[in-house]
Amino acid sequence: MILQALGLRIIFIGLSGSLSQMLVIKGNSLTARGSILLIITLALGTAIGELLDLDAGFNHLGDFLTRHFHNSENNQFSLGFITSTLTVSIGVMAIVGSLQDGLNHDPSILFIRSTIDCITVVLFAAVYGIGCAFAALPTLIFEGGITLLATLIKPLLTAEMFTGISLVGNTLIALIGLNMLLASKIKVANLLPAILLVPFYLHFWGLG
């Protein structure tokens, strides 16, 4: 029930973030913008993600590193470290949450992610031992690096780019929450290229 409750919270964060970028007041009326941008970037981004199979790539990376460290001399420590690191660091929520923090100064997704990670690492530690605790360092570097990068590129973004990236990113956040709430199998990692397509779309067509 804890994960379902957190999933519901993430859906709310994602939807509220998307709607805040999409709905604008013009005169005395409420209008929507960016719907075509959202449809096209998600469609093309998903096609690219499916072609590259990013979701499987994340899984293969985890399997490769786990097998590699499984044969090391200090097997229990290394396996606990790498298993925890892959679980808490490599994932769409970590990427999108870090972008959200860097661009919008909104760490709410990372806070929820941290809650889930703490529960996960405690469970892993019961099996693998103290090695799991050291996963905090690569997680800090990975998520902090993305947040720093997003902060650095923010001044280079136009208002439309900022709005478009926030719109698509928050939609992905809502899908992550949906996966947690309903235990569905949406491969959100395969939708990540949609964020990169936003500047290209806006260059030719604008936000609308």
N, C-alpha and C positions, 0 to 999 in steps of 0.2 A: 504493500500500500504506500510505502514511503516514496518509491520510485514513481508510482502513478501520480501521487500528489505533486511531486516535483515536475513531472511531465505536464500536468495541467497548468502549473505556474509558468513553465517555459512557453507553452502555447499562448497563454495570455500575454506574456512579454513580447513574443514574436508578432502576434496579431496587432497589439496596440502600437508597436513600433512601425509596422507596415502601414496601418491606417493613418498614423500621424504624419507619414510622408505622402500618402496618397490623397487624403482629403484636404481640400483647401476652401476657404470662404472667399467668394468673389461677389462683391456687392452684398446683396441680400440672399444669395443662394450658396448652397454647398455643392461643390463639384469635385470630381475625381480626376486625378492625373496619374500617368505612369502605368496604366493597366496594360497598354500594348507593349510597353517596354518590358513589363514583368512577364507577359506571355512569351514574347519572342526570345528574350534572354534565357528564360528557363527552358524553353523548347530546344534552342540551339545548344545551350550549356549542357543539358541532359544528353543530347546526341553526342557531343564531344566526350562527356564523361563516360557514357556507355561504350563508346568506341575505344577509349583508353582503359576502360574498366578500372576507374580509380578506387572503387570500393574493394575490388579484389586485390588491387595493389597494396592497399593498407593491410589487408589480411595476410598477403604473401610476405610483406616486410616483417610483420609480427612473427609469422611462422619461421622465417629464415633466421631471425635474430634469436628466437627461442631455441631452435635446434643448435645454433652455433654455441650459445652459452650453456646449453644442456650438457655438453661434453667437457666443459672447463673443469679445472681441478677443484675449485671451491663451488661445487655444483649448486648446493642449496642456496647460498648467498647470491650467486650470480643469477640463478633462475628466478629467485624472488625479486631481485632488482630489475631484471629485464621484463618480467611479466607485469610488474606494477608500473614500470615506466611506459610500456606500450599501452597499457590499459588507460592510464590517466593522461598521457600526453598526446598520443596519436588518435585523433578523432575530429569529426566535423565540429562538435560543440566547442572544443578547445580552439580551433581555428577561427570559427565565426565569432565566438565569445571574445577572443583577443582582438579581432578586428573591431567589434562593437565597442570595446573598451578604448581602443586607440582613436577611433574616429568620433565616437559620441561621448567619450568619457563616462560610459555606462558599464560598470563591471558586474551588473546583476547576473548575467549568464555565467560569468566566471565564478561568482559566489555560489551559485547553485551547483556548478560543476565541481567546485571544491568540496561541497557537502557530500556529493556522490562519491568523489574520490576518497575522502576520508573513510567512509563506510567500506569501500572496496579494499583499500589498503589494509585496514584492520583485519578483514577476513583473510586476505592473502598472507598477512604476517603470522596468522595462526598456523598456516601451513608451511610457509617458506622461511619465516624468521625475520631477523632485523634487516636483511637486505632490502626489504620492501620500503623501508623508511627513506632510503637513499634515493628513491625515485623522485623525491621532491626537487632535487637539484636540476636534472634534465627537464623536468616539467616547468620549473621557473624559467630556465633558459629558452625553452621552446615557446611558451606562451608570452613571456616577456619580450622575446625577440619580435614576435608578430605584432604585439601591441606597440613596441617602439617603432617598427617599420610603418605601421598605420599612422602613428603620430607624425612621423617625418614626412609622409607623402600627403598628409591632410592639407597643408598650405598650397599644394600643387593642384588640388581638386577644385573644380568650379562648383558653384552651388548646385547645379543640376547633377553633376557627377556624385556629389555627396549624397543628395537625395536618392538618386537611383541605386547607388551601392547600399545605402541603408534600407531601401525598400526590398531589394532582393535578399540581402543578408537577413533581415528580420523574417522574411518568408521562410528561409531555410531553418531559422531558429524554431519557428512554429512547427515545421515538419519534424524536427528532432524531438520536440515535445510530444507530437502525435505518436511517434515511434515508441516513446517511453510509456505513454498513457495506455495505448492499445496493443503494445507489443507487436506492432506492424513491422513490415520488412521493407520500408522505403529506403532505397540506397541513397541517402542524402549526400554522401561523398561524391557520387556521380553528378550531382547538381552544382558542385563548387565552381566549375568553369563559367557558370552564369554570371558570377560576380565580376570576372575579368572581362566579360563581353559588354558590360554596361557602358564604359567610356566609348567603345567603338560604335555602339548603337546611338548614343547621344551625339556623337560627332556628325552623324548623317541625318538623324531624324529629330533629335531633341526630346525633351521629356513629354511634351504633349499635354 
